[in-house]
Amino acid sequence: MKFKQPFLGVCLLLCLFGGGPLALAGNHPPEMERSRRLLDVLDEMSEQYQVFFSYETSLLREIEVNF
């Protein structure tokens, strides 16, 4: 039964380190999220990451996202 120990070790490592980033990503206080206009969020992301988004402004004008 030498197969059981390495298998359990791998399972333990995956449980400990595999779920870590997911747990950290969802571990922010809900009060940090706020409803914002999608156009504003895209403009901020465009400036921060120096990327361009192309979209029809009239279609996105009234859309709000929790971000």
C-alpha distances in whole Angstrom, upper triangle without the diagonal:
4,5,6,8,10,11,12,14,16,16,18,20,21,22,24,26,26,28,30,33,33,34,36,38,39,40,43,46,48,51,51,51,54,56,57,59,57,60,60,56,56,59,57,54,56,58,55,53,56,55,57,57,59,60,63,64,66,63,61,64,63,59,57,54,52,51
4,6,6,8,9,11,12,14,15,16,18,20,21,22,24,24,27,29,31,32,33,35,37,38,38,42,45,47,50,49,49,53,55,56,58,56,58,58,54,54,57,55,52,54,56,53,50,53,53,55,55,58,58,62,63,65,62,59,62,62,58,56,53,51,49
4,6,6,6,9,10,11,13,15,16,17,19,21,22,22,24,26,29,29,30,33,34,35,36,40,43,45,48,47,47,50,52,53,55,53,55,55,51,51,54,52,49,51,53,50,48,51,50,52,52,54,55,58,60,61,58,56,59,58,55,53,49,48,47
4,6,5,6,9,10,11,12,14,15,16,18,20,20,22,24,27,28,28,30,32,33,34,38,40,42,45,45,45,48,50,52,53,51,54,54,50,50,53,51,48,51,52,49,47,50,50,52,51,54,55,57,59,60,57,55,58,57,53,51,48,46,45
4,5,5,6,9,10,11,12,14,15,16,18,19,21,23,26,27,27,29,31,32,33,36,39,41,44,43,44,47,49,51,53,51,53,53,49,50,52,50,47,50,51,48,46,49,49,51,51,53,54,57,58,60,57,55,58,57,53,51,47,45,44
4,5,5,6,9,10,11,12,14,15,16,17,20,21,24,25,25,27,29,31,31,35,38,40,43,42,42,46,48,49,51,49,51,51,47,47,50,48,45,47,48,45,43,46,46,48,48,51,52,55,56,58,55,53,55,55,51,49,46,44,42
4,5,5,6,9,10,11,12,14,15,15,18,20,22,23,24,26,28,29,30,33,36,38,42,41,41,44,46,47,49,46,49,49,45,45,48,46,43,46,47,44,42,45,44,47,46,49,50,53,54,56,52,50,53,52,49,47,43,41,40
4,5,5,6,9,10,10,12,14,15,16,18,21,22,22,24,26,27,28,32,34,36,40,39,39,43,44,46,48,46,49,48,45,45,48,46,43,46,47,44,42,45,45,47,47,49,50,53,54,55,52,50,53,52,48,46,42,40,39
4,5,5,6,9,10,11,12,13,16,17,20,21,21,23,25,26,27,30,33,36,39,38,38,42,44,45,47,45,48,47,43,44,46,44,41,44,45,42,40,43,43,45,45,48,49,52,53,55,52,49,52,51,48,46,42,40,38
4,5,5,6,9,10,11,11,14,15,18,19,20,22,23,25,26,29,32,34,37,36,36,40,42,43,45,42,45,45,41,41,44,42,39,41,42,39,37,40,40,42,42,45,46,49,50,52,49,47,49,49,45,43,39,37,36
4,5,5,6,9,10,10,12,14,17,17,18,20,22,23,24,27,30,32,35,34,34,38,40,41,43,41,44,43,40,40,43,41,38,41,42,39,37,41,40,42,42,44,45,48,49,50,47,45,48,47,43,41,38,35,34
4,5,5,6,9,9,11,13,16,16,16,19,21,22,22,26,29,31,34,33,33,37,39,41,43,41,44,43,39,40,43,41,38,41,42,39,37,40,40,43,42,45,46,49,49,51,48,46,48,47,43,41,37,35,34
4,5,5,6,7,10,11,14,15,15,17,19,21,21,25,28,30,33,32,32,36,38,39,41,39,42,41,37,38,40,38,35,38,39,36,34,37,37,40,40,43,43,47,47,49,46,44,46,46,42,40,36,34,32
4,6,5,5,7,9,12,12,13,16,17,19,20,23,26,28,31,30,30,34,35,37,38,36,39,39,35,35,38,36,33,36,37,34,32,36,35,37,37,40,40,44,44,46,43,41,43,43,39,37,33,31,30
4,6,6,6,8,11,11,12,14,16,17,18,21,24,26,29,28,29,32,34,36,38,36,39,38,35,35,38,36,33,36,38,34,33,37,36,38,38,40,41,44,44,46,43,41,43,42,38,36,32,30,29
4,6,6,7,10,11,11,13,15,16,16,20,23,25,28,27,28,31,34,35,38,36,39,38,34,35,38,35,33,36,37,33,32,36,35,38,38,41,41,44,44,46,44,41,43,42,39,36,32,30,28
4,6,5,8,10,10,11,14,15,16,19,22,25,28,26,27,30,32,34,36,34,36,35,32,32,35,32,30,33,34,30,29,32,32,35,35,38,39,42,42,44,42,39,41,41,37,35,31,28,27
4,6,7,8,10,11,13,14,16,19,22,24,27,26,26,29,31,32,34,32,35,34,30,31,33,31,28,31,33,29,28,31,31,33,33,35,36,39,40,42,39,36,39,38,35,33,29,27,25
4,6,5,6,9,10,11,12,16,19,21,24,23,23,26,28,30,32,30,33,32,29,29,32,30,27,30,32,29,28,31,31,33,32,35,35,38,38,40,37,35,37,36,32,30,26,24,23
4,5,5,6,9,10,11,14,17,19,22,21,21,25,27,29,31,29,32,31,27,29,31,28,26,29,30,27,26,30,29,32,32,35,35,38,38,40,38,35,37,36,32,30,26,24,22
4,5,5,6,9,10,12,16,18,21,19,19,23,25,26,28,26,29,28,24,25,27,25,22,25,27,23,22,26,26,28,28,31,32,35,35,37,34,31,33,33,29,27,23,21,19
4,5,5,6,9,12,15,16,19,18,18,21,23,24,26,25,28,27,23,24,27,25,23,26,27,24,23,27,26,28,28,30,31,33,33,35,33,30,32,31,27,25,21,19,18
4,6,6,6,10,13,15,18,17,17,21,23,25,27,26,29,28,25,26,29,26,24,28,29,26,25,29,29,31,30,33,33,36,35,37,35,32,33,32,29,26,22,19,18
4,6,5,8,11,14,16,15,16,19,22,23,26,25,27,26,23,24,26,24,22,25,26,23,23,26,26,29,28,31,32,35,34,36,34,31,32,31,28,25,21,18,17
4,6,7,11,12,15,13,13,17,19,20,22,21,24,23,19,21,23,21,19,22,23,20,20,24,24,26,25,28,28,31,30,32,30,27,29,28,24,22,18,15,13
4,6,9,10,13,12,12,15,18,19,22,21,24,23,20,22,24,22,21,24,25,23,23,26,26,28,26,29,29,31,31,32,30,27,28,27,23,21,17,14,13
4,7,9,12,11,12,16,19,21,24,23,26,25,21,24,26,23,22,26,26,23,24,28,28,30,29,32,32,34,33,35,32,29,30,29,26,22,19,15,14
4,6,9,7,9,12,16,18,21,21,24,22,19,21,23,21,20,24,24,21,22,26,26,28,27,30,30,32,31,32,30,27,28,26,23,20,17,13,12
4,5,6,8,11,14,17,20,21,24,22,19,23,24,22,21,25,26,23,24,28,28,30,29,32,31,33,31,32,31,27,28,26,23,20,17,13,12
4,5,6,8,11,14,18,19,22,20,18,21,23,21,21,25,25,23,25,28,28,29,27,30,29,30,29,30,28,24,25,23,20,16,14,10,10
4,5,7,11,13,17,19,21,19,17,21,22,20,21,24,25,23,25,28,28,29,28,30,29,30,28,29,28,24,24,22,20,16,14,11,11
4,6,10,12,16,17,19,17,15,18,19,17,17,21,21,19,21,24,25,26,25,28,27,28,27,28,27,23,23,22,19,16,13,10,8
4,7,9,13,14,16,15,12,16,18,16,16,20,20,19,20,23,23,24,23,25,24,25,24,25,23,20,20,18,16,12,9,6,5
4,6,10,12,14,13,11,15,16,15,16,19,20,19,21,24,23,24,22,24,23,24,21,22,21,18,17,15,13,10,8,5,6
4,7,9,12,11,10,14,15,15,16,19,20,20,21,23,23,23,20,22,20,21,18,19,18,14,14,12,10,6,5,4,6
4,6,9,7,7,10,12,11,13,16,17,17,19,20,20,19,17,19,17,18,15,16,16,12,11,10,9,5,5,6,7
4,5,5,7,9,10,11,13,14,16,17,18,20,19,17,15,16,14,14,12,13,12,8,7,7,6,4,6,9,9
4,5,5,6,9,10,11,12,14,15,16,17,16,14,12,13,11,12,10,12,11,7,8,8,6,5,6,9,9
4,6,5,6,9,10,10,12,14,15,16,14,13,10,11,9,10,8,10,10,7,7,9,8,8,10,13,12
4,5,5,6,9,10,11,12,14,15,14,13,12,14,13,14,11,14,14,10,10,11,10,9,10,12,11
4,5,5,6,8,10,10,12,13,13,13,11,13,13,15,13,16,15,11,12,13,11,9,9,10,8
4,5,5,6,9,10,10,11,10,9,7,10,10,12,11,14,14,10,12,14,12,11,11,13,11
4,5,5,6,9,10,10,10,9,8,11,11,13,12,15,15,12,13,15,14,14,14,15,13
4,5,5,6,8,10,10,11,11,14,15,17,15,18,18,15,15,17,16,14,14,14,12
4,5,5,6,8,8,9,9,13,14,17,16,19,19,15,17,18,16,15,14,15,12
4,6,6,5,5,6,7,11,13,15,15,18,18,16,17,19,18,17,16,18,15
4,6,5,7,9,11,14,16,18,17,21,21,18,19,21,20,19,18,19,16
4,6,8,11,13,16,18,21,20,23,23,20,21,23,21,20,18,18,15
4,6,9,11,15,17,21,20,24,23,20,22,24,22,21,19,20,16
4,7,10,13,16,19,19,23,23,20,22,24,23,22,21,22,19
4,7,10,13,17,17,21,20,18,20,23,21,21,20,21,19
4,7,10,13,14,17,17,16,17,20,19,20,19,21,19
4,6,10,11,14,14,12,14,17,16,17,17,19,17
4,7,9,12,12,11,14,17,16,18,18,21,20
4,6,9,8,8,11,13,13,15,16,19,19
4,6,6,7,9,12,12,15,17,20,21
4,5,5,6,9,10,13,15,19,19
4,6,5,8,10,13,16,20,21
4,6,8,8,12,14,18,19
4,6,5,9,11,15,15
4,6,9,12,15,16
4,6,10,13,15
4,7,10,12
4,7,9
4,6
4
